[in-house]
Amino acid sequence: MESTSDLVCYVFDGWEPLIRPASPKRDWMEATTDRFAYRCLPLAIANAHGWEILSPVGFRARWTGGNGVESVEIVADEGSTEHQIPVSLFGYGTFTFHIEGIIRTSPGWNICVGGPPNDAKDGVAPLGGIIETDWSPYTFTMNWRLTRPNHWVRFEKGEPFCFFFPVQRGALDGVKPVIRPIDEEPGLRDSFLAWSKSRDAHQKWMAETRPKAPSDTWQKLYFRGVQPDGSPGPEDHQSKIRLAPFEDSRPPDQRPAACPVDRGPAKAPPKPTYAFPPPPPETVIARRDWYLDVMQRQQSLSQLTGGIPRVADLSSDEFLEHFYAPSRPCVIEGALAGWPALERWTPAYLKARVGSPLVEFQGARNGDPRFELLKDKHKMRAPFDAFIDAIAEARSNDAYLTAYNSASNAAALAPLYEDLGDIPNVLTPGGGMLWIGPEGTFTPLHFDLTNNLLAQITGRKRLVLVPPSESSKMAHHRHVFSEVHDLEDPACLARHPQAANVRHFTVEIGPGDLLYIPVGWWHQVRSLSFSTMLTYTNFLWPNDVFGTYPEG
């Protein structure tokens, strides 16, 4: 087996990996007093002990807390190249960078891959791996795992996201670890005790003299590679490591822009300057709310723009022009005619069709006023037929199979989707998220970050909708939720009197009805009977504004 390894990165036309020797610098180490963190030589060597790959795009990522691939949101900066944007592939809060290059090493050598050492990011952690690159014709991926739900993590363009270095395959297999008394190594005890004594003496001298020069505040024995008695240590001791950059053998006109050679401390963006002082934030907000209120009042003057109409037989163009583009709700009656589910979906049929596989639902909601905000804590599982038995004749908000459980229930509930049709003038095929619950289920006041189409199959529901122009009165709390849980509850309105007279609309939907709820419209939902319903977001037109929603 070769004792040294070649390291080659093969690229196709158009691949532009940004690879450089890793930097010993870290922002947090630069920020320590007198940059004392660099006195720890093992840290500095580890920082630079390999090559790092830089992100070709700036982006932010957030994990909703679920296990499906859809639980990770990735929002790239405007102008980013699509195939260079990280993607959610594996679920469980992970996202993946695809490496634009095939790394090859000499026979018997792997590469060790991970995140930049000693460079933690809040809310996300790199996943490491060992890859046999001496024979593999495959690219590899670099994966990160988000560790805190509903927390945005930012990666800048040009920020290192991958760190790698060659390791000899099988070297660890030959290691024979053993614990031995210190006296079995001649001279080790004396050397250690001498170092310990000198360290105590140095610390005593520090306390008594309080030296001002940073170089006097640490011993430097290990850093300089010398023994406690001052005799030289090994000749190959390293206090710095300088790795060679990748040479690009392509013709000059085919090479990408040069990769930045080093990273320095983070720099704050320049502050904007104004010809006139900007207005205070409260004035900006008041002006926005004034404008929204004026627009809503003007829309209410016309039957075409005020209220929530009930319509039928809309063409695709009519729905787009009158409702989707203007962000105006509507009820579309009779749109599901011919769907077998309308006749079949009784509790008995649902039990017989699905049987007893385990399904996930939201449970124990009655005892928690924040059950919707804390819905991850209310996830429960039960056989589907037992779940139906428990809710079929109930009047309760305690157990509810919701859209939030859709990813976990996809396989178990797949037979039910055979009873559904398509809505080709509005939606792309498939995509519905199922809701099943008893009379009395309640979803508190909130808004969604997508345009939604509700398809009522069994039973009836009553919804209260509030236009976005009333948001200043909604006691907007965390994420998309309001402290005003229920506009039909006098006690709730007594606690939030500003919401008592908001402009709102009450609608009921029954079997075969569709309700279009535009993004940003506040709504609460109450089941008036045993109910089955689906939520669709797969419209024929763009529905991706959730990625730019400002958290915090």
C-alpha positions in Angstrom: 0.0 0.0 0.0 1.4 3.4 -0.9 2.4 5.6 2.0 1.4 8.8 0.2 -1.6 9.6 -1.9 -2.5 11.6 -4.9 -5.6 13.7 -4.7 -7.4 14.5 -7.9 -10.8 16.2 -8.5 -12.3 15.2 -11.9 -14.9 17.6 -13.4 -17.4 17.6 -16.3 -17.9 20.7 -18.4 -19.8 23.2 -16.3 -18.8 21.8 -13.0 -17.1 24.5 -10.9 -16.2 23.2 -7.5 -14.8 25.9 -5.2 -12.0 23.9 -3.3 -9.2 25.4 -1.4 -6.7 24.4 1.4 -8.6 24.9 4.6 -7.9 28.0 6.6 -6.6 27.9 10.2 -8.8 31.0 10.9 -12.1 30.9 12.7 -14.2 34.0 13.5 -14.7 33.0 17.1 -10.9 32.4 17.6 -10.2 35.8 16.0 -12.6 37.4 18.5 -10.9 35.9 21.7 -8.8 38.3 23.8 -5.3 38.6 22.2 -6.5 35.8 19.8 -5.5 33.5 22.6 -7.5 30.6 21.1 -4.7 30.1 18.6 -2.3 29.2 21.4 -4.0 25.8 21.3 -1.9 24.4 18.5 -4.1 21.2 18.1 -7.1 23.5 17.2 -5.2 25.5 14.6 -3.7 22.4 13.0 -7.0 20.7 12.9 -8.6 23.7 11.3 -6.2 23.6 8.4 -5.7 19.8 8.2 -7.5 19.3 4.9 -9.3 21.0 2.0 -12.6 22.7 2.2 -15.3 23.2 -0.4 -17.2 26.5 -0.5 -20.9 26.9 -1.1 -21.7 28.2 -4.6 -24.9 29.8 -3.4 -26.2 31.7 -0.4 -29.3 30.2 1.2 -31.2 29.6 4.4 -32.8 26.4 5.7 -35.4 25.5 8.3 -36.7 22.3 9.7 -40.3 22.1 10.8 -39.6 19.1 13.1 -41.1 16.4 11.0 -39.4 13.3 9.5 -40.4 13.7 5.9 -38.4 15.4 3.1 -41.0 18.1 3.0 -40.2 19.1 6.6 -37.0 20.9 5.5 -37.4 24.3 3.7 -34.6 25.7 1.7 -34.7 29.2 0.3 -31.8 30.2 -2.0 -30.7 33.7 -2.7 -32.1 35.3 -5.9 -30.1 34.5 -8.9 -28.8 31.2 -7.6 -28.1 28.4 -10.1 -30.8 25.7 -9.6 -28.6 22.6 -9.6 -26.2 24.1 -7.1 -28.9 24.7 -4.4 -28.9 22.2 -1.6 -31.9 19.9 -1.4 -33.9 17.9 1.1 -33.4 14.2 0.1 -33.5 12.0 3.2 -35.8 13.6 5.7 -35.2 13.7 9.5 -34.1 17.3 9.3 -31.3 16.8 6.9 -30.3 18.6 3.7 -27.7 17.7 1.1 -25.0 19.5 -1.0 -24.1 17.8 -4.2 -20.4 18.0 -4.9 -19.4 19.1 -8.4 -16.5 16.8 -8.7 -15.3 13.1 -8.6 -12.5 12.9 -6.0 -9.9 10.1 -6.6 -7.0 9.0 -4.4 -4.2 6.5 -4.8 -4.9 2.8 -4.2 -5.6 2.0 -0.5 -6.6 5.6 0.4 -10.0 7.0 1.4 -11.1 10.5 2.2 -12.6 11.5 5.5 -15.4 14.0 5.0 -17.2 16.3 7.4 -17.9 19.9 8.3 -15.2 22.5 9.0 -13.5 21.6 12.3 -14.0 23.8 15.3 -16.6 26.0 13.5 -20.0 25.3 15.0 -23.2 26.8 13.5 -26.2 27.4 15.6 -29.0 25.0 14.9 -27.2 22.7 12.5 -24.5 20.0 12.5 -22.5 18.4 9.8 -22.6 14.7 9.2 -19.3 12.9 8.6 -18.3 10.1 6.4 -15.4 7.9 5.1 -15.4 7.3 1.3 -13.3 4.9 -0.7 -12.2 7.2 -3.4 -9.4 5.1 -4.9 -11.9 3.1 -7.0 -15.3 4.8 -6.7 -16.6 6.4 -9.9 -19.3 8.3 -8.0 -19.6 11.8 -6.7 -20.3 12.1 -3.0 -22.7 14.4 -1.1 -22.2 16.5 2.0 -25.1 16.3 4.4 -26.0 18.5 7.3 -28.7 17.9 10.0 -30.8 20.7 11.4 -31.1 20.3 15.1 -33.7 22.9 16.2 -37.2 23.0 14.7 -38.5 26.3 13.3 -35.1 27.9 13.4 -33.6 29.4 10.2 -30.0 28.6 9.5 -28.0 30.8 7.0 -25.2 29.7 4.7 -23.4 32.5 2.8 -22.2 32.1 -0.7 -18.5 31.2 -0.4 -18.9 29.8 3.1 -17.1 26.4 3.6 -19.6 23.6 3.9 -17.4 20.5 3.4 -13.9 19.6 4.8 -12.0 16.5 3.7 -8.6 14.9 3.8 -7.1 11.5 2.7 -6.8 8.7 5.2 -5.1 5.3 4.6 -7.6 2.5 4.4 -7.0 -0.3 7.0 -4.5 1.7 9.1 -6.9 1.6 12.1 -7.4 -2.1 11.7 -3.8 -2.7 12.6 -3.9 -0.5 15.7 -3.8 -2.5 19.0 -4.9 -0.2 21.8 -3.8 -1.0 25.3 -3.7 0.6 28.8 -0.4 0.3 30.7 1.2 1.7 33.9 3.2 4.9 33.2 6.4 3.3 34.5 6.5 0.9 31.5 7.6 3.8 29.4 11.1 4.9 30.5 11.4 8.6 31.4 7.7 9.3 30.8 6.8 9.8 34.5 9.8 12.1 35.1 9.0 14.2 32.0 5.3 14.5 32.9 6.1 15.5 36.5 8.6 18.0 35.4 6.1 19.6 33.0 3.4 19.6 35.7 5.8 21.3 38.1 6.8 23.9 35.5 3.2 24.6 34.7 2.3 25.2 38.4 5.4 27.5 38.7 4.3 29.4 35.6 0.8 29.9 36.9 2.2 31.1 40.2 4.4 33.6 38.4 1.5 34.8 36.4 -0.6 35.4 39.5 2.2 37.3 41.2 3.5 39.4 38.3 0.5 39.8 36.0 2.5 40.1 32.8 1.1 42.5 30.2 2.7 41.0 27.1 0.5 38.3 25.6 3.5 36.2 24.7 4.4 35.9 28.4 1.1 34.5 29.5 1.6 31.0 28.2 4.4 28.5 28.2 4.6 27.5 24.5 6.3 24.1 25.2 4.0 22.1 23.1 3.5 24.9 20.6 7.3 25.0 20.0 7.7 21.2 20.1 10.2 21.0 23.0 10.5 18.8 26.0 9.8 20.0 29.6 13.6 20.4 30.1 13.9 22.5 27.0 15.5 19.9 24.9 14.3 19.6 21.2 11.3 17.5 20.4 10.7 15.7 17.1 12.1 17.1 13.9 8.8 16.8 12.1 6.8 18.8 14.7 4.4 21.1 13.0 3.3 24.5 14.3 1.8 25.4 10.9 0.3 23.4 8.1 0.3 24.6 4.5 -1.5 22.5 2.0 -1.2 22.9 -1.8 -4.2 24.2 -3.7 -5.8 22.1 -6.5 -4.1 22.9 -9.8 -6.6 23.4 -12.6 -5.3 21.6 -15.7 -8.1 22.8 -17.9 -7.4 25.5 -20.6 -7.6 29.0 -19.1 -10.8 29.9 -20.9 -12.5 26.9 -19.3 -11.6 27.6 -15.7 -14.0 29.3 -13.3 -13.2 32.4 -11.3 -10.5 31.7 -8.8 -11.6 30.3 -5.4 -11.0 32.7 -2.5 -7.8 31.6 -0.8 -8.6 32.3 2.8 -11.4 33.5 5.1 -11.1 36.3 7.5 -13.3 37.5 10.3 -16.9 38.2 9.4 -17.5 41.8 8.4 -20.7 43.7 9.1 -22.5 44.9 6.0 -22.2 48.7 5.4 -25.0 50.7 6.9 -27.3 52.4 4.4 -27.3 56.1 4.2 -30.3 58.3 3.6 -30.7 61.7 2.2 -33.4 62.1 4.9 -33.8 60.2 8.2 -36.0 57.1 7.7 -39.3 57.2 9.6 -39.5 55.2 12.9 -40.7 51.6 12.6 -44.0 52.3 14.3 -44.8 54.9 11.6 -43.9 52.5 8.8 -46.2 49.9 10.3 -49.1 52.4 10.8 -48.9 53.5 7.2 -48.9 49.9 6.0 -52.0 49.1 8.1 -53.7 52.2 6.9 -53.2 51.2 3.3 -54.4 47.7 3.8 -57.6 48.9 5.6 -58.3 51.4 2.8 -57.9 48.7 0.2 -60.2 46.3 2.0 -62.9 49.0 2.5 -62.8 49.8 -1.2 -63.1 46.1 -2.2 -66.1 45.7 0.1 -68.1 48.3 -1.9 -68.6 45.8 -4.8 -70.3 42.5 -5.0 -67.5 41.4 -7.3 -64.7 42.1 -4.8 -66.4 42.1 -1.4 -67.5 39.0 0.6 -66.9 35.3 -0.2 -69.0 34.3 -3.2 -70.4 30.8 -3.9 -69.8 29.9 -7.5 -69.9 26.9 -9.8 -68.5 25.6 -13.0 -65.4 27.9 -13.1 -63.0 27.6 -15.9 -59.3 27.7 -15.2 -59.0 31.2 -16.5 -61.9 32.4 -14.5 -60.6 31.0 -11.3 -57.2 32.5 -11.9 -58.5 36.0 -12.9 -61.2 36.4 -10.3 -59.8 34.5 -7.3 -56.3 33.1 -7.4 -54.5 36.2 -8.7 -56.5 38.7 -6.6 -56.1 36.5 -3.5 -59.9 36.4 -2.9 -61.6 33.5 -1.2 -64.5 31.6 -2.8 -66.6 28.5 -2.4 -66.9 26.4 -5.5 -70.0 24.2 -5.2 -70.4 20.8 -6.8 -66.8 20.7 -8.0 -66.3 17.1 -6.7 -69.3 15.5 -8.5 -68.6 12.0 -9.5 -65.9 11.3 -6.9 -66.6 7.9 -5.4 -65.5 9.2 -1.9 -68.6 11.4 -1.7 -70.9 8.3 -1.5 -68.5 5.9 0.2 -66.6 7.6 3.0 -68.7 6.6 6.0 -66.9 5.6 9.2 -67.8 1.9 8.4 -66.4 2.1 4.9 -63.2 3.9 6.0 -62.6 1.1 8.6 -63.2 -1.7 6.0 -61.1 0.0 3.3 -58.0 0.8 5.4 -58.1 -1.8 8.2 -55.8 -1.7 11.2 -52.4 -0.3 10.1 -51.0 2.2 12.6 -51.7 5.8 11.8 -50.5 9.1 13.3 -52.9 11.7 14.6 -53.1 14.6 16.9 -54.3 13.5 20.4 -54.8 14.7 24.0 -55.7 18.2 22.6 -58.5 19.0 25.1 -56.1 19.6 28.0 -53.7 21.9 26.2 -54.9 25.4 25.0 -51.8 25.6 22.7 -52.3 22.2 21.1 -51.9 23.6 17.6 -48.8 25.6 18.4 -47.2 22.5 20.1 -48.6 19.9 17.7 -45.4 17.9 17.7 -46.0 17.1 21.3 -49.5 15.8 20.5 -48.5 13.2 17.9 -50.0 9.8 18.7 -50.4 6.5 17.0 -53.2 4.0 16.9 -54.6 1.3 14.6 -56.8 3.1 12.0 -59.9 1.1 12.7 -59.6 1.8 16.4 -59.1 5.5 15.7 -62.3 5.6 13.6 -64.2 3.7 16.4 -63.1 6.3 18.9 -64.2 9.3 16.9 -67.2 8.2 14.8 -69.9 9.0 17.4 -67.8 11.5 19.5 -68.2 15.2 19.9 -64.8 16.2 20.9 -61.6 18.1 19.9 -59.3 15.5 21.6 -58.4 13.4 18.6 -57.9 14.6 15.0 -56.1 13.2 12.0 -54.7 16.3 10.3 -52.7 17.4 7.3 -49.7 17.7 9.6 -49.8 13.9 9.9 -50.0 13.3 6.1 -46.4 12.3 5.5 -46.5 9.7 8.2 -49.8 8.2 7.0 -49.1 8.2 3.3 -48.7 4.4 3.0 -51.5 3.4 5.4 -54.1 5.7 3.9 -53.2 5.1 0.2 -56.3 3.0 -0.5 -58.5 5.9 0.3 -56.9 8.0 -2.5 -58.3 5.6 -5.1 -61.7 7.0 -4.3 -60.7 10.6 -5.3 -60.8 12.4 -8.6 -58.8 15.3 -10.0 -59.6 19.0 -10.3 -57.7 19.6 -13.6 -58.8 23.2 -14.1 -57.2 24.3 -10.8 -54.7 21.7 -9.6 -52.0 19.4 -10.9 -52.8 15.7 -10.2 -52.6 14.2 -6.7 -51.3 16.0 -3.7 -54.2 16.1 -1.2 -53.6 16.0 2.6 -56.3 14.3 4.6 -58.2 15.4 7.6 -60.5 13.0 9.6 -62.2 13.9 12.8 -65.4 13.9 14.9 -67.9 16.6 15.4 -66.4 19.3 17.5 -62.8 19.4 16.2 -61.5 22.9 16.1 -58.5 24.5 14.4 -57.7 27.9 16.1 -57.3 31.2 14.2 -54.2 31.2 12.0 -53.1 31.9 8.5 -51.1 29.7 6.1 -48.0 30.4 4.0 -49.5 28.8 0.9 -52.7 29.2 -1.1 -55.0 26.3 0.1 -57.9 24.6 -1.5 -60.1 22.7 1.0 -62.2 19.8 -0.5 -65.0 18.7 1.8 -65.9 15.0 1.4 -68.0 13.9 4.4 -69.9 16.1 6.9 -69.9 19.9 7.3 -67.5 22.5 8.6 -67.9 26.1 9.6 -65.0 28.6 8.9 -64.5 32.1 10.0 -62.2 34.0 7.6 -60.5 37.4 8.3 -58.6 39.3 5.5 -54.9 40.1 5.9 -55.8 43.8 6.2 -57.0 43.1 9.8 -53.7 41.5 10.9 -52.9 44.4 13.3 -55.9 43.4 15.4 -55.1 39.7 15.5 -52.5 39.6 18.3 -50.1 37.8 15.9 -48.0 35.5 18.1 -45.5 32.8 17.0 -45.1 31.8 13.4 -48.6 32.0 11.8 -50.7 31.8 15.0 -52.8 34.3 16.9 -53.4 34.8 20.6 -57.1 35.3 19.5 -57.8 31.6 19.3 -61.5 31.7 18.6 -63.5 34.7 17.2 -66.8 32.9 18.2 -65.8 32.7 21.9 -66.9 35.7 24.0 -64.3 35.0 26.7 -61.5 35.1 24.1 -62.8 38.4 22.7 -63.0 39.8 26.2 -59.3 39.2 26.5 -58.6 40.7 23.1 -61.3 43.4 22.6 -59.4 44.8 19.6 -60.5 41.7 17.7 -64.2 42.0 18.5 -65.1 44.1 15.5 -62.7 42.8 12.9 -64.0 42.5 9.4 -64.7 38.8 9.0 -66.7 36.3 6.9 -68.4 33.0 8.1 -68.9 30.2 5.6 -70.1 26.6 5.7 -69.0 23.9 3.4 -70.5 20.5 2.9 -69.9 17.4 0.8 -68.6 18.2 -2.7 -67.7 21.8 -1.9 -64.3 23.4 -2.4 -63.2 26.4 -0.4 -60.3 28.5 -1.7 -58.3 30.3 1.1 -55.6 32.6 -0.2 -52.2 32.8 1.5 -52.3 35.2 4.5 -56.0 35.0 5.1 -56.7 34.3 8.8 -59.1 31.4 9.4 -60.5 29.1 12.0 -62.3 25.8 11.3 -64.9 23.9 13.4 -66.4 20.5 12.4 -70.2 20.4 12.7 -70.3 16.6 12.3 -68.1 13.7 11.6 -65.9 15.1 8.8 -63.4 14.1 6.1 -61.7 16.7 4.1 -58.5 17.3 2.0 -56.2 20.3 1.7 -54.5 20.8 -1.7 -51.7 23.2 -2.4 -50.6 21.9 -5.8 -52.1 24.7 -7.9 -51.4 25.1 -11.6 -49.8 28.5 -10.7 -46.9 29.5 -8.4 -47.5 28.8 -4.8 -44.1 29.1 -3.2 -44.0 32.4 -1.3 -43.6 30.5 2.0 -39.8 30.5 1.4 -39.6 34.3 1.9 -41.7 34.5 5.1 -39.9 36.6 7.7 -39.6 34.6 10.9 -39.0 36.2 14.3 
